[in-house]
Amino acid sequence: MDPKDFENSPSGALVATVYSQKAFVPNPLPPKIDVANCLAEVDRASRAMAELKGMTYKVQNPLHLINPLQQREAIASSSIEGTYTTASDLLLLDHSLGAGHADPDTREVYNYIFALQDGLRLLETLPISSKLIKQVHAILMRGVKRHRGAEIVPGEFKRDQNFIGSRVRGIDDARFVPPPPHLTPDLMSDLEKFANSEDAHNLPPVIVNALTHYQFETIHPFPDGNGRVGRLLLPLMLYAQGHMPQPLLYISPFIERHKDEYNDLMLGVSRSGAWEDWICFFARAVEMSALDTMQKINDIAALKEAYVYEVRQARASGLLPVLVDLVFDRILISVPEAAAKLDVTYRSAQQNVKKLVELGLLQELPEKARPKLFLCRPLFNLVFEREARDGEN
């Protein structure tokens, strides 16, 4: 990191750190920003978010959306950090199949889902705070591969100086050096105060979350997992603030497609105080993500309606519409799950599953798994397909 790039920054100051290097310490939030320069983008994002909020009240069973969207978010957010798995592998692990030989990346991505769900549970008793963030991090980093950092203590702030973007010599050629460890607790305390302050309450939620996201990533409080925890904060904060009654808005798929711009714009804030450029980008991420989710809500609702119509037209068991509910909750199901959902014998559940296979609503997977697994391929494709390219197509 070249200190000259940060010497005159209005966003923070340089301090000495290890190996005669300099680290960047951000100023407390909120900064002075010219909202007029990003008002159009913020307004569009706010309208899209409000429209999505309105749609969530119309969803009969939010799990039809929450479960698959969280899985997609986990895959995208983790891939940004170089941890890769497939939707199929994640679904298989979700069914506890191959638990002994699931690859470490898939297990790490699966941690993301648990971390998000636990964060939502913690919000019942905790505000957005260092305590909550540490607990989310503890779940996210549980059992990670040793090469990700042997000194990582899940749920604890960094003990050593970290750095970002080094390709060769470590901290000497790092693109950015976050604050030293001894400053981290106070910086996170300041961030916590802002997130729950009157200043934050009086700003549009899009701007509040843009500021909070930048500040968290710049502090980089943990040895690893900062990017994923930072992106988890958006649905958690929107839920805590009452702006979203269900955790349905996730920006990682958008950021995955615009990773370089995302990193460059946050660096621009640190170097020159380019807040408005960053807020415009963040607002666009929120807008496009909300529009994508709304489209998926409509598509999933239409697909389910078509399935329910088909099973009723078939004049089959009256339990089939209930089984369709399970399919839309899980995407991938087994006969024992069907039996539990329908409260029937294994044999009866097997016959109902077979009927959905005959109608083309489910397909048996070829894997030699026990119990056998059945996939709703149209729903799988709908949930995990790539989003429209931000209006390009």
QUIGI-V692998 format. One line per field, one symbol per residue. ss: DSSP state (H for helix, E for strand, C for the rest). burial: # if it has 9 or more other C-alpha atoms within 8 Angstrom, else .. A space follows every 50 residues. Layout:
ss = ???
burial = ???
//
This chain:
ss = CCHHHCCCCCCEEEEECHHHCEEEEECCCCCCCCHHHHHHHHHHHHHHHH HHHHHHCCCCCCHHHHHHHHHHHHHHHHHHCCCCCCHHHHHHHHCCCCCC CCCHHHHHHHHHHHHHHHHHHHCCCCCCCHHHHHHHHHHHCCCCCHHHCC CCCCCCCCCCCCCECCCCCHHHHCCECCCCHHHHHHHHHHHHHHHCCHHH HHCCHHHHHHHHHHHHHHHCCCCCCHHHHHHHHHHHHHHHCCCCCCCCCC CHHHHHHCHHHHHHHHHHHHHHCCHHHHHHHHHHHHHHHHHHHHHHHHHH HHHHHHHHHHHHHCCCCCCHHHHHHHHHHHCEEEHHHHHHHHCCCHHHHH HHHHHHHHCCCCEECCCCCCCCEEECHHHHHHHHCCCCCCCCC
burial = #....##.#.#####.#...######..#........#..##.###.### .##.##.....#.#################..###.#.#####....... .#..############.###.##....###.###########......#. .#.#####..####.#....#.#########..##.######.###...# #..####################.################..##..#### ######..#..#..##############################.##.## ..##..##.###.......#####.###########.##.##...#.### .##..##.#.####.......######.##.##..........
//
